[in-house]
């Protein structure tokens, strides 16, 4: 059994079915969303940082580069072109 998503991807011998892809995608996006809801930015998202359980649950790990998100009180604007 692969221990992370990177290893799992390396063992796939056939295209995954759409329901399986949706299941994995939902867990990956959910993990990032949960961190952002807590005001945390991971900053090192890659397949080897997603651990895979024997029941194929995907968990985001390696929070070594994580930082807190800044709360903006004014919108970020950028001027383009010449004045």
N, C-alpha and C positions, 0 to 999 in steps of 0.2 A: 504494500500500500504506500503510495507517495505521501510524503509529509507536508509538502507545500504545493501551491498551484503550478509553479514552474516545473517541478518534477512530474506532476500529473499531466501537464500538457505534453511533456516529452514521451509519455507512455501511450498516448492516444494513437490507435492504429486505424481509426475510421472516423469520419465526420460525426460530430455529436448531433443528436437530434435537438430540434428547436426547444422543446420543453426543458431539456437539460441545460441548454445555453441560457434560457430565461431564468432558471433556478440559480445558476452561478452568478449571472449578471445582477440579479436582484440582491443577492447577499453582498456582492462587491460594492454596489452603489449604496446599499443600506449602511454598510460599515462606515463609509466616508460621510454619509449624511448624519449618522449618529455623532461622529466626532465633531462635525461642524455645528450641530445643535448644541454641543457642549462648549463651543468656542475654541476648538482645537483644530490645528492644521497639521496633517501627518508629515508632509514634505518628502516622503521617500516611498511612494506607492509604486510597487512593482510586483510581478507575479511571485517572486521568491519570498516576499513579505506577507503573503496570504497563506496561512496554515490551513491544511485540510484534515479534517477529522475522519475516522473510519466510516462515519455515516455521511460523508461528503458535505459537511458543513464547512464553510469558508470563513476564517477569522483573520482579521488584520492584525499584524504583529509589528515588532521593531519600532517602538515609539521614540527612538534615540534622537531623531531630528525634529520631532514634533514641537510646535510652538503654539502660543495662543493667538487667536484672531483679533485684530484690532477692530474696535467698533467705531465706524465713521459717523460723525454728526452732520456732515455736509456731503453731498454727492461728489464723486470724483469726476472732474470734467477735463477734457483735453481739447485745445483749440487746434484745428488743422488749417493748412493753407496760409496764404500771406494776407497781411492786413494793410 
